[in-house]
Amino acid sequence: MARGNRSKKECVLVIDDEEAVLETIKDALECYGFTVYTASTAKEAIAVFRDNQHDIGMVLLDYLLPEMSGEWIFENLRCLDPDARVVLLTGCEESVADRMLKRGLRGYLQKPFDLPELVERVRDAINSPVLA
């Protein structure tokens, strides 16, 4: 069981439609020892999460995606795992995140952000307690 918990703590799913952003975040988190899955579309994100949810400790989710909003993906992730730890990455107004925080979002980062802050948010989300 400890091995499974350790694996989950080290694994992140990053969802963003901008390839450069996706690769930058992936490279940075891997430098800090995380295993990173990536997805650039809503359909891919749901499939990757569904197939790997027992390993994924948290999700970094871009809000603005071409086919579906981050809010739609967030709701679908929470249907698969009610305790999915999701942190929103957004250039949108704070009110978008505020609405999702009331439904279990674990935090958000305003774009642009710096990498140390990103890593801190990832660790905070992974280590946060289960929501009631």
Short mmCIF file of the C-alpha atoms (twelve columns), coordinates in Angstrom:
data_MODEL
# 
_entry.id   MODEL 
# 
loop_
_atom_site.group_PDB 
_atom_site.id 
_atom_site.type_symbol 
_atom_site.label_atom_id 
_atom_site.label_alt_id 
_atom_site.label_comp_id 
_atom_site.label_asym_id 
_atom_site.label_seq_id 
_atom_site.Cartn_x 
_atom_site.Cartn_y 
_atom_site.Cartn_z 
_atom_site.pdbx_PDB_model_num 
ATOM 1   C CA . MET A 1   0.000   0.000  0.000   1 
ATOM 2   C CA . ALA A 2   2.812   2.432  0.775   1 
ATOM 3   C CA . ARG A 3   4.231   1.893  -2.697  1 
ATOM 4   C CA . GLY A 4   0.889   2.759  -4.284  1 
ATOM 5   C CA . ASN A 5   0.599   5.901  -2.198  1 
ATOM 6   C CA . ARG A 6   4.115   6.976  -3.122  1 
ATOM 7   C CA . SER A 7   3.408   6.401  -6.824  1 
ATOM 8   C CA . LYS A 8   0.200   8.417  -6.656  1 
ATOM 9   C CA . LYS A 9   1.931   11.293 -4.894  1 
ATOM 10  C CA . GLU A 10  4.542   11.531 -7.631  1 
ATOM 11  C CA . CYS A 11  2.169   11.510 -10.618 1 
ATOM 12  C CA . VAL A 12  0.534   14.549 -12.249 1 
ATOM 13  C CA . LEU A 13  -1.781  14.937 -15.242 1 
ATOM 14  C CA . VAL A 14  -1.278  18.221 -17.105 1 
ATOM 15  C CA . ILE A 15  -4.062  19.332 -19.464 1 
ATOM 16  C CA . ASP A 16  -3.351  22.252 -21.806 1 
ATOM 17  C CA . ASP A 17  -3.913  22.820 -25.515 1 
ATOM 18  C CA . GLU A 18  -0.725  24.862 -25.966 1 
ATOM 19  C CA . GLU A 19  2.088   22.432 -26.772 1 
ATOM 20  C CA . ALA A 20  4.833   24.771 -25.511 1 
ATOM 21  C CA . VAL A 21  3.086   25.244 -22.155 1 
ATOM 22  C CA . LEU A 22  2.456   21.503 -21.845 1 
ATOM 23  C CA . GLU A 23  6.099   20.634 -22.538 1 
ATOM 24  C CA . THR A 24  7.479   23.352 -20.242 1 
ATOM 25  C CA . ILE A 25  5.331   22.198 -17.320 1 
ATOM 26  C CA . LYS A 26  6.088   18.530 -18.017 1 
ATOM 27  C CA . ASP A 27  9.853   19.140 -18.147 1 
ATOM 28  C CA . ALA A 28  9.810   21.259 -14.985 1 
ATOM 29  C CA . LEU A 29  7.794   18.761 -12.951 1 
ATOM 30  C CA . GLU A 30  9.938   15.862 -14.143 1 
ATOM 31  C CA . CYS A 31  13.009  17.774 -12.905 1 
ATOM 32  C CA . TYR A 32  11.371  17.760 -9.458  1 
ATOM 33  C CA . GLY A 33  10.854  13.984 -9.634  1 
ATOM 34  C CA . PHE A 34  7.215   13.824 -10.701 1 
ATOM 35  C CA . THR A 35  5.874   11.404 -13.291 1 
ATOM 36  C CA . VAL A 36  3.806   13.454 -15.740 1 
ATOM 37  C CA . TYR A 37  0.979   12.479 -18.071 1 
ATOM 38  C CA . THR A 38  -0.165  15.078 -20.577 1 
ATOM 39  C CA . ALA A 39  -3.312  15.708 -22.595 1 
ATOM 40  C CA . SER A 40  -4.151  18.486 -25.034 1 
ATOM 41  C CA . THR A 41  -7.867  17.858 -25.618 1 
ATOM 42  C CA . ALA A 42  -10.859 17.220 -23.371 1 
ATOM 43  C CA . LYS A 43  -11.427 13.736 -24.790 1 
ATOM 44  C CA . GLU A 44  -7.780  12.778 -24.320 1 
ATOM 45  C CA . ALA A 45  -7.743  14.233 -20.781 1 
ATOM 46  C CA . ILE A 46  -10.748 12.189 -19.648 1 
ATOM 47  C CA . ALA A 47  -9.314  9.008  -21.212 1 
ATOM 48  C CA . VAL A 48  -5.862  9.472  -19.643 1 
ATOM 49  C CA . PHE A 49  -7.390  10.188 -16.243 1 
ATOM 50  C CA . ARG A 50  -9.814  7.255  -16.458 1 
ATOM 51  C CA . ASP A 51  -7.016  4.852  -17.444 1 
ATOM 52  C CA . ASN A 52  -4.531  6.108  -14.825 1 
ATOM 53  C CA . GLN A 53  -6.599  7.627  -12.016 1 
ATOM 54  C CA . HIS A 54  -5.174  5.262  -9.396  1 
ATOM 55  C CA . ASP A 55  -1.685  6.633  -10.107 1 
ATOM 56  C CA . ILE A 56  -2.525  10.308 -10.636 1 
ATOM 57  C CA . GLY A 57  -2.081  12.383 -7.499  1 
ATOM 58  C CA . MET A 58  -3.373  15.637 -8.976  1 
ATOM 59  C CA . VAL A 59  -4.359  17.400 -12.179 1 
ATOM 60  C CA . LEU A 60  -3.229  20.750 -13.596 1 
ATOM 61  C CA . LEU A 61  -6.052  21.947 -15.825 1 
ATOM 62  C CA . ASP A 62  -6.068  24.816 -18.305 1 
ATOM 63  C CA . TYR A 63  -9.423  26.580 -18.336 1 
ATOM 64  C CA . LEU A 64  -9.604  27.627 -21.984 1 
ATOM 65  C CA . LEU A 65  -9.546  24.624 -24.303 1 
ATOM 66  C CA . PRO A 66  -10.849 24.508 -27.886 1 
ATOM 67  C CA . GLU A 67  -13.589 21.890 -27.621 1 
ATOM 68  C CA . MET A 68  -14.676 22.010 -23.967 1 
ATOM 69  C CA . SER A 69  -14.099 24.332 -21.046 1 
ATOM 70  C CA . GLY A 70  -11.890 23.393 -18.142 1 
ATOM 71  C CA . GLU A 71  -15.005 23.542 -16.013 1 
ATOM 72  C CA . TRP A 72  -16.607 20.734 -18.075 1 
ATOM 73  C CA . ILE A 73  -13.445 18.620 -17.771 1 
ATOM 74  C CA . PHE A 74  -13.289 19.326 -14.023 1 
ATOM 75  C CA . GLU A 75  -16.859 18.058 -13.553 1 
ATOM 76  C CA . ASN A 76  -16.105 14.917 -15.568 1 
ATOM 77  C CA . LEU A 77  -12.916 14.211 -13.600 1 
ATOM 78  C CA . ARG A 78  -14.892 14.587 -10.372 1 
ATOM 79  C CA . CYS A 79  -17.485 12.100 -11.667 1 
ATOM 80  C CA . LEU A 80  -14.688 9.572  -12.171 1 
ATOM 81  C CA . ASP A 81  -13.088 10.391 -8.804  1 
ATOM 82  C CA . PRO A 82  -14.993 12.644 -6.380  1 
ATOM 83  C CA . ASP A 83  -11.699 13.438 -4.634  1 
ATOM 84  C CA . ALA A 84  -9.787  14.347 -7.812  1 
ATOM 85  C CA . ARG A 85  -7.270  17.010 -6.815  1 
ATOM 86  C CA . VAL A 86  -7.442  19.641 -9.537  1 
ATOM 87  C CA . VAL A 87  -5.620  22.963 -9.765  1 
ATOM 88  C CA . LEU A 88  -6.783  25.345 -12.481 1 
ATOM 89  C CA . LEU A 89  -4.330  27.194 -14.732 1 
ATOM 90  C CA . THR A 90  -6.025  30.261 -16.121 1 
ATOM 91  C CA . GLY A 91  -5.633  33.661 -17.634 1 
ATOM 92  C CA . CYS A 92  -9.330  34.298 -16.910 1 
ATOM 93  C CA . GLU A 93  -10.896 36.350 -14.158 1 
ATOM 94  C CA . GLU A 94  -10.750 35.128 -10.573 1 
ATOM 95  C CA . SER A 95  -14.530 34.600 -10.558 1 
ATOM 96  C CA . VAL A 96  -14.087 31.530 -12.809 1 
ATOM 97  C CA . ALA A 97  -11.878 29.840 -10.220 1 
ATOM 98  C CA . ASP A 98  -14.061 31.035 -7.318  1 
ATOM 99  C CA . ARG A 99  -17.072 29.247 -8.800  1 
ATOM 100 C CA . MET A 100 -15.076 26.007 -9.150  1 
ATOM 101 C CA . LEU A 101 -13.466 26.309 -5.698  1 
ATOM 102 C CA . LYS A 102 -16.940 25.974 -4.202  1 
ATOM 103 C CA . ARG A 103 -17.233 22.599 -5.965  1 
ATOM 104 C CA . GLY A 104 -13.912 21.109 -4.867  1 
ATOM 105 C CA . LEU A 105 -11.203 22.775 -6.942  1 
ATOM 106 C CA . ARG A 106 -7.962  22.584 -4.921  1 
ATOM 107 C CA . GLY A 107 -6.572  25.900 -6.119  1 
ATOM 108 C CA . TYR A 108 -5.610  27.904 -9.142  1 
ATOM 109 C CA . LEU A 109 -2.668  29.660 -10.699 1 
ATOM 110 C CA . GLN A 110 -3.056  32.807 -12.731 1 
ATOM 111 C CA . LYS A 111 -1.111  32.733 -16.005 1 
ATOM 112 C CA . PRO A 112 1.684   33.625 -16.332 1 
ATOM 113 C CA . PHE A 113 3.095   31.903 -13.231 1 
ATOM 114 C CA . ASP A 114 6.588   30.950 -12.126 1 
ATOM 115 C CA . LEU A 115 7.743   27.343 -11.885 1 
ATOM 116 C CA . PRO A 116 8.573   27.291 -8.144  1 
ATOM 117 C CA . GLU A 117 5.021   28.467 -7.432  1 
ATOM 118 C CA . LEU A 118 3.678   25.745 -9.748  1 
ATOM 119 C CA . VAL A 119 5.641   23.033 -7.941  1 
ATOM 120 C CA . GLU A 120 4.429   24.339 -4.578  1 
ATOM 121 C CA . ARG A 121 0.789   24.205 -5.741  1 
ATOM 122 C CA . VAL A 122 1.272   20.666 -7.071  1 
ATOM 123 C CA . ARG A 123 2.699   19.479 -3.759  1 
ATOM 124 C CA . ASP A 124 -0.024  21.304 -1.784  1 
ATOM 125 C CA . ALA A 125 -2.765  19.685 -3.879  1 
ATOM 126 C CA . ILE A 126 -1.277  16.197 -3.607  1 
ATOM 127 C CA . ASN A 127 -0.861  16.513 0.154   1 
ATOM 128 C CA . SER A 128 -4.246  18.132 0.793   1 
ATOM 129 C CA . PRO A 129 -6.753  16.100 2.822   1 
ATOM 130 C CA . VAL A 130 -9.645  14.226 1.281   1 
ATOM 131 C CA . LEU A 131 -12.677 16.506 0.887   1 
ATOM 132 C CA . ALA A 132 -15.754 15.538 2.907   1 
# 
